[in-house]
Amino acid sequence: MRKPWGKLCIYPRFIGCSPVMAGGRLFPDRDIRGLIRMQLMLLKKLPEIVAAVVNKEETPVRLMFQDEARFGRISNPRRCWAPAGIRPEVPKQIVRQFTYAFAAVSPHDGVLDSLVLPEVNSAMMSLFLEEVSFRHPDEFILMFMDKAGWHRAKDLVVPPNIKIEWLPPYSPQANPTENIWDEIREKSFANYAFHSMDAVEDTLVNALSNMESNPTLAQSITGFPWIISISLIAN
């Protein structure tokens, strides 16, 4: 008898110390076990990966997690406060115009580097890595990111003071930069209908600038215990 594709699985995320229910999705039994195994493997191997770099490099090591996010004129209604007995009205529009935010965050101290760029490709990624390298000339950066095509492109230019490591596939919960996007979408983009891409870009630039200037906030939402417990000092 042929085994069915899968059943509804409710599986834990390992953000922080305690499991958080991530919701139900249809997965083959073998796939969900594999995903969890890869995520747990990252938790196990991350201290070893960091220690190997820290003990090898003569300059201070900065551990960063990188990601991109798309922002545009499609608005998504969200919950909001309203006086009792009043149903709030929020604008809604579907305009398929977008720009992209590139960011890398250091969960240990909340340092955030970001750029707003028109596309996601190897050229834009090389430009972002060059900017991160320029901002930290006296540090060696160990940067974790997903395996997007432009992250692995042959023509990607990686500065000499940056080393790239990969996150497990299908594991956005392992990347604390996702929390930066959630914070920006909630605080700066929720229930707004933008009339131009210039307005979107101005709002995004201001939101990222405010986050960069507030490392305490960035650290509080990205400092997962399994990351900040790792020492960045050579043994």
Residue pairs with C-beta under 8 A, 6 or more apart in sequence:
5 26
5 28
6 26
6 27
6 28
6 29
6 31
6 32
7 26
7 29
8 24
8 25
8 26
9 24
9 25
9 26
9 27
9 29
9 32
10 21
10 22
10 23
10 24
11 22
11 32
11 35
11 36
12 19
12 20
12 21
12 22
12 36
13 19
13 20
13 21
13 22
13 173
14 39
14 40
14 43
14 173
14 174
14 226
15 173
15 224
16 224
16 225
16 226
17 225
17 226
22 173
27 35
35 168
35 169
35 170
35 171
38 168
38 169
38 171
39 168
39 171
39 173
39 174
41 168
42 167
42 168
42 171
42 174
43 226
46 226
46 227
46 230
47 230
49 142
49 165
50 61
50 63
50 142
50 230
50 231
50 232
51 231
51 235
53 61
53 140
53 142
53 163
54 61
54 231
54 232
54 233
54 234
54 235
55 234
55 235
57 140
59 138
59 139
59 140
59 161
60 138
60 139
60 140
60 232
61 139
61 140
61 141
61 142
61 232
62 106
62 111
62 136
62 139
62 140
62 141
62 142
62 232
63 106
63 107
63 108
63 142
63 144
63 227
63 230
63 232
64 104
64 105
64 106
64 113
64 132
64 141
64 142
64 143
64 144
65 104
65 105
65 107
65 143
65 144
65 145
65 167
65 175
65 176
65 177
65 222
65 227
66 102
66 103
66 104
66 143
66 144
66 145
66 177
67 103
67 104
67 145
67 146
67 175
67 177
67 178
67 180
67 181
68 100
68 101
68 102
68 103
68 120
68 148
69 100
69 101
69 103
69 181
70 98
70 99
70 100
70 101
71 98
71 99
71 100
71 101
71 189
71 200
71 204
72 95
72 96
72 97
72 98
72 99
72 197
72 200
73 93
73 95
73 96
73 97
73 98
73 193
73 194
73 197
73 200
74 93
74 94
74 95
74 96
75 90
75 91
75 92
75 93
75 189
75 191
75 192
75 193
75 194
76 185
76 190
77 90
77 92
77 191
78 90
78 186
78 190
78 191
80 88
80 90
80 190
80 191
81 88
82 88
90 191
91 191
91 192
91 193
92 193
93 193
97 197
97 200
99 116
99 117
99 118
99 197
99 200
99 201
99 204
100 116
100 117
100 118
100 119
100 120
100 124
101 114
101 115
101 116
101 117
101 181
101 184
101 204
101 208
102 114
102 115
102 116
102 117
102 124
102 125
102 128
103 112
103 113
103 114
103 115
103 177
103 180
103 208
104 112
104 113
104 114
104 128
104 132
104 143
104 177
105 111
105 112
105 113
105 176
105 177
105 180
105 218
105 222
106 112
107 176
107 219
107 222
107 223
107 224
107 227
107 228
108 219
108 223
108 227
108 228
108 232
109 215
109 219
110 214
110 215
110 216
110 217
110 218
110 219
110 220
110 222
110 223
111 215
111 218
112 180
112 208
112 211
112 212
112 215
112 218
113 131
113 132
113 135
113 212
114 208
114 211
114 212
115 127
115 128
115 131
116 201
116 204
116 205
116 208
117 124
117 127
117 128
118 124
120 148
120 150
121 150
121 153
122 150
122 153
122 155
122 156
123 155
124 150
125 150
125 151
125 153
125 156
126 155
126 156
126 157
126 158
129 156
129 157
129 158
129 159
129 162
130 157
130 159
132 141
132 143
132 159
132 162
133 141
133 159
133 161
133 162
136 161
137 161
139 161
140 161
140 162
140 163
141 161
141 162
141 163
142 163
142 165
143 162
143 163
143 164
143 165
144 164
144 165
144 166
144 167
144 175
145 151
145 164
145 165
145 166
145 167
145 175
146 166
146 167
146 169
146 172
146 175
147 166
147 167
147 169
150 156
151 164
158 164
167 174
167 175
168 174
172 178
176 221
176 222
176 223
176 224
176 227
177 222
179 221
179 222
180 211
180 218
180 221
180 222
183 211
183 217
183 221
184 204
184 207
184 208
184 211
187 207
188 203
188 204
188 206
188 207
189 203
189 207
192 203
194 200
194 203
211 217
211 218
212 218
